[in-house]
């Protein structure tokens, strides 16, 4: 059988210094974990092929399909603020770009073995982070935010050593509009490779932002895309956990689901990532970190923007515009979460008042807004219901000016999110060879805004003993 995938390889056609040619390393005994039928259909790939022996071999890295040109991409990055001049795909291989009527999408295998960028790592993934990224990235898509996606996943039939324990290996087939990152630009800027920067900029504009006519236009477009994305994260209580510059995609998609988490009890300083010891990437810090990352991107583009003084001025103005762009998106999303169709600055104090009360009352982020959309007593979600009762009258008075606030809230507030304890439940079961909890969780998250009594258990907050307070990268 020939893989029914139409590949183009525009990134592999760039100069050799952009990547390293690298085929996936074959594994011992590929076994299917999951296939994303809907995404496969969107990509023009027959799901039956992906379930066939040849398709499973491709998902695991044992078969390179016709037309693919596998490579590991080069990039650099700031990791927790510290500069690393060379990172790159240390455990991933880009097979190529799948051509569809909607455009081209990268198809990458993650956990596919060592590359020249592995830095002494084994290039593999164990099933835990593969399940986490599969679940959370697909949940993010269902929740309506730009994201990389999971096409499929496979066990490798091998074990790898993580945390002093042998764990079952797995590979994730990831799809993205592009895997170019802020760190990709930094890789060339740090080397003084202006021609490389120009080639990369031209590639990104042609691939992602054809409306842009200059590097400054690109900077503005990426800044606006990130403002929209981060506001979306905040409106869902999502904490990325590792917002390094090499984990910020130029496409404006959420990428690299490592120690990520959705908040249960709300607090702006909430951190789950085990590697974020000082809270650099806490929930409330994410807009500021996005600004910092974008400033690094702007610095890379300045050599392409003409006269230096003017270029610095234009770049500074663009980065300074992130704050207002983000605040506008934040107000819009949080306004809708409380039933206001088009919130503005006059609603800022009302929204902030609720979030402050939620933090003080140790309220569950998702369940408070779910109760509001259902017209239920959200005060029951507060440790001290008086905090809700003190806030609610002003909210109800403001809602009197809205046409259909319940409909607005129904579209803005999910009922089910990939709660940390449910994700851990799926991971633990998959490690033991049981995929049923993973499959059930995926069903529960497929339509997170829809009422679904059969999935009521997935709306519940974790009991005290079920709470997951630390998440791990898994590399």
C-alpha positions as CSV (number, residue, x, y, z in Angstrom):
1,X,0.0,0.0,0.0
2,X,1.3,3.5,-0.9
3,X,0.5,6.1,1.8
4,X,-2.2,8.4,0.4
5,X,-0.4,11.6,1.6
6,X,0.5,14.4,-0.7
7,X,3.7,15.9,0.7
8,X,5.5,19.1,-0.1
9,X,8.8,19.9,1.5
10,X,9.3,23.7,1.4
11,X,11.3,23.7,4.7
12,X,13.5,20.9,3.5
13,X,14.2,23.0,0.4
14,X,15.7,25.8,2.4
15,X,19.5,26.0,2.8
16,X,21.2,23.1,4.6
17,X,22.0,25.2,7.7
18,X,18.3,25.3,8.6
19,X,18.0,21.7,9.5
20,X,19.7,18.3,9.6
21,X,18.4,15.5,7.4
22,X,17.2,12.8,9.8
23,X,15.1,9.7,9.3
24,X,13.2,8.4,12.3
25,X,14.9,5.6,14.2
26,X,12.9,2.3,13.8
27,X,11.3,0.8,16.9
28,X,10.9,-2.8,18.0
29,X,7.2,-3.5,17.8
30,X,4.8,-0.7,16.8
31,X,1.3,-0.9,18.3
32,X,-1.4,1.6,17.7
33,X,-2.6,3.8,20.5
34,X,-5.0,6.1,18.6
35,X,-5.9,7.6,15.3
36,X,-7.6,11.0,15.0
37,X,-10.1,10.2,12.2
38,X,-11.5,13.7,11.9
39,X,-8.1,15.3,11.5
40,X,-7.0,12.6,9.1
41,X,-10.0,13.4,7.0
42,X,-9.2,17.1,7.0
43,X,-5.7,16.3,5.8
44,X,-7.0,14.0,3.1
45,X,-5.5,10.9,4.7
46,X,-7.5,7.8,4.9
47,X,-7.9,6.7,8.6
48,X,-7.9,3.1,7.4
49,X,-4.4,3.6,6.1
50,X,-3.2,4.9,9.5
51,X,-4.7,1.8,11.1
52,X,-3.0,-0.6,8.6
53,X,0.3,-2.2,9.4
54,X,2.1,0.3,7.1
55,X,0.3,3.2,8.6
56,X,1.1,2.2,12.2
57,X,4.7,1.7,11.0
58,X,4.7,5.3,9.7
59,X,3.2,6.6,13.0
60,X,5.9,4.8,15.0
61,X,8.8,5.9,12.7
62,X,9.4,2.5,11.0
63,X,8.2,3.6,7.6
64,X,9.0,6.8,5.8
65,X,6.1,7.5,3.4
66,X,6.7,8.2,-0.3
67,X,7.3,11.9,-0.9
68,X,8.5,12.7,2.7
69,X,11.8,14.4,3.3
70,X,12.5,13.8,7.0
71,X,14.5,16.5,8.8
72,X,15.2,17.8,12.3
73,X,14.9,21.6,12.4
74,X,17.5,23.8,14.0
75,X,16.6,26.5,16.5
76,X,17.9,28.3,19.6
77,X,16.1,29.9,22.5
78,X,15.8,31.4,25.9
79,X,14.9,28.7,28.4
80,X,13.6,30.2,31.7
81,X,15.4,33.4,30.7
82,X,18.8,31.7,30.0
83,X,20.2,31.8,26.6
84,X,20.9,28.5,24.7
85,X,22.5,29.2,21.3
86,X,21.6,25.7,19.9
87,X,18.6,23.6,20.7
88,X,16.8,22.1,17.7
89,X,14.5,19.1,17.3
90,X,16.2,16.7,19.8
91,X,13.5,14.1,19.7
92,X,11.3,15.0,16.7
93,X,11.5,14.5,13.0
94,X,9.5,16.6,10.5
95,X,8.3,14.2,7.8
96,X,7.1,16.9,5.5
97,X,4.1,19.2,4.8
98,X,0.7,17.7,4.0
99,X,-1.0,19.6,1.2
100,X,-4.8,20.2,1.6
101,X,-7.3,22.6,0.1
102,X,-6.9,24.7,3.3
103,X,-3.1,25.0,3.0
104,X,-0.1,23.0,4.1
105,X,0.4,21.4,7.5
106,X,3.5,20.0,9.0
107,X,3.5,16.3,9.9
108,X,6.0,15.6,12.7
109,X,6.9,12.5,14.7
110,X,7.7,13.3,18.3
111,X,9.7,10.8,20.2
112,X,11.1,9.3,17.0
113,X,14.7,8.9,18.2
114,X,18.0,10.8,18.4
115,X,19.0,13.6,16.1
116,X,22.1,15.8,15.8
117,X,20.3,18.2,18.2
118,X,19.6,15.6,21.0
119,X,22.4,16.9,23.3
120,X,23.1,13.4,24.6
121,X,19.4,12.5,25.0
122,X,17.9,9.4,23.7
123,X,15.3,11.2,21.5
124,X,12.5,9.1,22.7
125,X,9.3,9.7,24.6
126,X,7.4,7.5,27.0
127,X,3.7,7.1,26.8
128,X,2.9,9.6,29.6
129,X,3.8,12.8,27.7
130,X,2.4,11.4,24.5
131,X,-1.0,10.8,26.1
132,X,-0.8,14.3,27.8
133,X,-0.1,16.1,24.5
134,X,-2.7,14.1,22.6
135,X,-5.4,14.8,25.2
136,X,-4.6,18.5,25.9
137,X,-3.9,19.6,22.3
138,X,-7.1,18.0,21.0
139,X,-9.0,19.5,24.0
140,X,-7.5,22.9,23.1
141,X,-8.7,22.5,19.6
142,X,-12.2,21.6,20.8
143,X,-12.2,24.6,23.1
144,X,-11.6,26.8,20.1
145,X,-8.0,27.9,20.4
146,X,-5.2,27.7,17.8
147,X,-3.1,24.7,18.5
148,X,-0.9,21.9,17.2
149,X,-2.9,18.7,16.9
150,X,-2.5,15.0,17.3
151,X,-3.0,12.8,14.2
152,X,-2.1,9.6,16.0
153,X,0.1,7.8,18.4
154,X,1.8,4.5,18.7
155,X,3.5,2.4,21.3
156,X,7.1,1.5,20.3
157,X,7.3,-1.9,22.0
158,X,10.4,-0.7,23.8
159,X,11.0,0.8,27.2
160,X,12.9,3.9,28.1
161,X,14.4,5.1,31.3
162,X,12.7,8.1,32.9
163,X,12.8,9.0,36.6
164,X,14.9,5.9,37.4
165,X,12.1,3.7,36.0
166,X,11.7,1.8,32.8
167,X,8.6,3.1,31.0
168,X,6.8,2.1,27.8
169,X,7.9,4.1,24.8
170,X,5.6,5.9,22.4
171,X,5.6,8.3,19.5
172,X,3.2,11.1,18.8
173,X,2.3,12.2,15.2
174,X,1.8,16.0,15.5
175,X,0.3,18.3,13.0
176,X,0.9,22.1,12.9
177,X,0.5,25.0,10.5
178,X,4.3,25.4,11.1
179,X,6.9,24.4,13.6
180,X,8.9,27.7,13.1
181,X,9.4,29.3,16.5
182,X,10.8,32.5,17.9
183,X,13.8,30.4,18.7
184,X,14.2,29.6,15.0
185,X,14.8,33.3,14.3
186,X,17.1,33.6,17.3
187,X,19.2,30.8,15.9
188,X,20.2,32.8,12.8
189,X,20.2,36.2,14.6
190,X,22.7,34.9,17.2
191,X,25.0,33.9,14.3
192,X,24.8,37.2,12.6
193,X,23.3,35.3,9.6
194,X,21.2,38.1,8.1
195,X,20.7,36.2,4.8
196,X,19.4,33.3,6.8
197,X,17.0,35.6,8.7
198,X,15.8,37.0,5.4
199,X,15.2,33.6,3.9
200,X,13.4,32.4,7.0
201,X,11.2,35.6,7.0
202,X,10.3,35.2,3.4
203,X,9.4,31.5,4.1
204,X,7.2,32.4,7.0
205,X,5.4,35.2,5.2
206,X,4.7,33.0,2.2
207,X,3.6,30.1,4.3
208,X,1.7,31.8,7.2
209,X,1.1,35.5,6.6
210,X,0.9,36.1,2.8
211,X,-0.8,39.4,3.5
212,X,2.4,40.8,5.0
213,X,4.7,42.8,2.8
214,X,7.7,43.4,5.2
215,X,9.4,42.1,8.3
216,X,7.6,44.9,10.3
217,X,4.3,43.6,9.0
218,X,5.2,40.1,10.1
219,X,6.1,41.4,13.6
220,X,2.7,43.1,13.8
221,X,0.9,40.0,12.7
222,X,2.7,37.7,15.1
223,X,2.1,40.1,17.9
224,X,-1.6,40.3,17.2
225,X,-1.8,36.5,16.9
226,X,-0.1,36.0,20.3
227,X,-2.3,38.6,22.0
228,X,-5.3,36.6,20.9
229,X,-3.8,33.3,21.9
230,X,-2.7,34.3,25.4
231,X,-6.0,35.9,26.1
232,X,-7.7,32.6,25.1
233,X,-5.4,30.7,27.4
234,X,-6.3,33.0,30.3
235,X,-10.0,32.7,29.7
236,X,-9.7,28.9,30.1
237,X,-7.5,28.9,33.1
238,X,-4.7,27.3,31.0
239,X,-1.1,27.4,32.2
240,X,1.5,26.5,29.5
241,X,4.2,25.9,32.0
242,X,7.3,26.3,29.8
243,X,6.9,29.5,27.7
244,X,10.5,29.5,26.5
245,X,11.2,31.3,23.2
246,X,11.7,28.0,21.5
247,X,8.1,27.1,22.6
248,X,6.4,30.1,21.0
249,X,5.2,29.3,17.5
250,X,5.3,32.1,14.9
251,X,2.0,30.7,13.7
252,X,0.2,31.8,16.9
253,X,-0.6,28.1,17.7
254,X,-0.2,26.6,21.2
255,X,2.8,24.3,20.9
256,X,4.8,21.9,23.1
257,X,2.4,20.6,25.7
258,X,4.9,19.6,28.4
259,X,4.2,20.4,32.0
260,X,1.0,22.2,31.1
261,X,-2.2,22.2,33.2
262,X,-5.6,23.7,33.5
263,X,-6.4,25.3,36.9
264,X,-8.8,23.7,39.3
265,X,-8.7,26.2,42.2
266,X,-8.1,29.6,40.7
267,X,-5.2,31.8,41.7
268,X,-3.2,34.2,39.5
269,X,0.1,32.8,40.9
270,X,-0.7,29.2,40.2
271,X,2.2,27.1,38.9
272,X,2.0,23.3,38.1
273,X,5.2,22.8,36.2
274,X,7.8,20.9,38.3
275,X,10.6,22.7,36.5
276,X,9.2,26.3,37.0
277,X,10.7,26.6,40.5
278,X,10.3,30.4,40.7
279,X,7.0,30.9,39.0
280,X,8.4,32.6,35.9
281,X,5.6,31.0,33.8
282,X,2.8,31.2,36.4
283,X,-0.8,31.7,35.1
284,X,-0.8,35.5,35.8
285,X,2.7,36.0,34.3
286,X,1.9,34.6,30.9
287,X,1.0,38.0,29.2
288,X,4.2,39.5,30.4
289,X,6.3,36.6,29.3
290,X,4.6,36.7,25.8
291,X,5.7,40.4,25.6
292,X,9.2,39.4,26.6
293,X,9.3,36.6,24.0
294,X,8.0,38.9,21.3
295,X,10.7,41.5,22.1
296,X,13.3,38.8,21.4
297,X,11.5,38.1,18.1
298,X,11.6,41.8,17.3
299,X,15.3,42.0,18.0
300,X,15.9,39.3,15.4
301,X,13.9,41.2,12.7
302,X,15.6,44.6,13.2
303,X,18.5,43.9,10.8
304,X,15.9,43.3,8.1
305,X,13.9,46.5,8.8
306,X,16.1,49.2,7.2
307,X,17.7,52.1,9.0
308,X,18.5,50.9,12.5
309,X,17.2,53.8,14.6
310,X,13.9,53.8,12.7
311,X,13.7,50.0,12.9
312,X,14.2,50.0,16.6
313,X,11.5,52.7,17.0
314,X,9.0,50.7,14.8
315,X,9.8,47.5,16.6
316,X,9.4,49.1,20.0
317,X,6.0,50.6,19.1
318,X,4.8,47.2,17.9
319,X,5.9,45.4,21.0
320,X,4.3,48.1,23.2
321,X,1.0,47.5,21.2
322,X,0.8,44.0,22.6
323,X,-0.5,45.2,25.9
324,X,-3.6,47.0,24.5
325,X,-4.2,44.2,22.0
326,X,-4.1,41.7,24.7
327,X,-6.3,43.7,27.1
328,X,-8.9,44.1,24.4
329,X,-9.0,40.4,23.7
330,X,-9.0,39.6,27.5
331,X,-11.9,41.9,28.1
332,X,-13.8,40.5,25.2
333,X,-13.3,36.9,26.4
334,X,-13.9,37.5,30.1
335,X,-16.8,39.7,29.4
336,X,-18.5,36.9,27.4
337,X,-17.7,34.5,30.3
338,X,-19.9,36.6,32.5
339,X,-22.6,37.2,29.9
340,X,-21.5,40.6,28.4
341,X,-21.4,40.3,24.6
342,X,-19.0,43.3,24.0
343,X,-17.2,44.2,27.2
344,X,-14.9,47.3,27.4
345,X,-12.8,49.1,30.0
346,X,-16.0,50.0,31.9
347,X,-16.4,46.3,32.8
348,X,-12.8,45.8,33.9
349,X,-13.4,46.3,37.6
350,X,-16.4,44.0,37.5
351,X,-14.4,41.2,35.9
352,X,-11.4,41.7,38.2
353,X,-13.7,41.8,41.2
354,X,-14.9,38.3,40.4
355,X,-11.4,36.9,39.8
356,X,-10.3,38.4,43.1
357,X,-13.2,36.9,44.9
358,X,-12.5,33.5,43.3
359,X,-8.9,33.6,44.4
360,X,-9.9,34.5,47.9
361,X,-12.6,31.9,48.0
362,X,-10.5,29.1,46.5
363,X,-13.1,28.6,43.8
364,X,-12.8,26.2,40.9
365,X,-12.2,28.2,37.8
366,X,-14.2,26.2,35.3
367,X,-17.1,25.3,37.6
368,X,-17.8,28.9,38.7
369,X,-18.4,30.0,35.1
370,X,-20.2,26.8,34.3
371,X,-22.7,27.5,37.2
372,X,-23.1,31.1,35.9
373,X,-24.0,29.9,32.4
374,X,-26.5,27.4,33.8
375,X,-28.1,30.0,36.1
376,X,-27.1,28.0,39.1
377,X,-25.7,29.3,42.4
378,X,-22.0,29.9,41.7
379,X,-21.5,30.8,45.4
380,X,-21.5,27.0,46.1
381,X,-18.1,26.9,44.4
382,X,-16.6,29.3,46.9
383,X,-15.1,28.3,50.3
384,X,-16.8,31.4,51.6
385,X,-20.1,32.0,49.6
386,X,-20.3,35.5,51.0
387,X,-17.6,36.5,48.5
388,X,-19.9,35.6,45.6
389,X,-22.9,37.2,47.3
390,X,-21.0,40.5,47.6
391,X,-20.1,40.5,44.0
392,X,-23.2,39.2,42.3
393,X,-25.6,42.2,42.7
394,X,-23.5,44.5,40.5
395,X,-23.1,41.7,37.9
396,X,-26.9,41.1,37.8
397,X,-27.5,44.8,37.4
398,X,-25.0,44.9,34.5
399,X,-26.7,41.9,32.8
400,X,-30.0,43.7,32.7
401,X,-28.5,45.7,29.8
402,X,-27.7,42.5,27.8
403,X,-30.1,40.8,25.3
404,X,-29.3,37.2,25.9
405,X,-26.5,36.8,28.5
406,X,-27.1,33.0,29.0
407,X,-26.5,32.3,25.4
408,X,-23.3,34.4,25.5
409,X,-22.1,32.5,28.5
410,X,-23.0,29.1,27.0
411,X,-20.7,29.8,24.1
412,X,-17.8,31.1,26.2
413,X,-17.7,28.7,29.2
414,X,-16.8,25.0,28.7
415,X,-18.3,22.5,31.0
416,X,-15.4,20.0,30.7
417,X,-11.7,20.6,30.5
418,X,-8.8,18.1,30.6
419,X,-8.5,18.2,34.4
420,X,-5.1,17.2,35.7
421,X,-6.3,14.2,37.7
422,X,-8.2,12.8,34.7
423,X,-5.2,13.2,32.5
424,X,-3.0,11.4,35.1
425,X,-5.6,8.7,35.3
426,X,-5.4,8.1,31.6
427,X,-1.6,8.2,31.7
428,X,-1.3,5.7,34.5
429,X,-3.7,3.3,32.8
430,X,-2.0,3.6,29.5
431,X,1.3,2.9,31.1
432,X,-0.2,-0.4,32.3
433,X,-1.6,-1.1,28.8
434,X,-5.2,0.0,29.4
435,X,-6.3,2.7,27.0
436,X,-10.0,2.8,28.1
437,X,-9.6,5.8,30.4
438,X,-7.8,7.7,27.7
439,X,-10.5,6.9,25.1
440,X,-13.3,7.8,27.5
441,X,-11.6,11.1,28.3
442,X,-11.2,11.9,24.7
443,X,-15.0,11.3,24.2
444,X,-15.8,13.6,27.1
445,X,-13.7,16.4,25.8
446,X,-14.8,16.2,22.1
447,X,-17.6,18.8,22.6
448,X,-16.7,20.6,25.8
449,X,-19.4,23.3,25.6
450,X,-22.3,20.9,25.1
451,X,-24.5,19.6,27.9
452,X,-23.7,15.9,28.2
453,X,-25.2,14.2,31.2
454,X,-23.3,11.0,30.3
455,X,-20.1,12.8,31.0
456,X,-21.1,14.6,34.2
457,X,-18.3,12.9,36.1
458,X,-15.8,14.8,34.0
459,X,-17.2,18.1,35.1
460,X,-16.4,17.5,38.8
461,X,-13.5,19.1,40.5
462,X,-11.0,16.7,42.0
463,X,-11.4,15.6,45.6
464,X,-8.6,16.6,47.9
465,X,-6.8,13.3,47.4
466,X,-7.1,13.5,43.6
467,X,-5.5,16.9,43.2
468,X,-2.5,17.0,40.9
469,X,-0.3,19.9,42.0
470,X,2.8,19.1,39.9
471,X,3.1,18.2,36.2
472,X,6.3,17.0,34.5
473,X,7.8,17.5,31.1
474,X,8.6,13.9,30.6
475,X,11.7,14.4,28.5
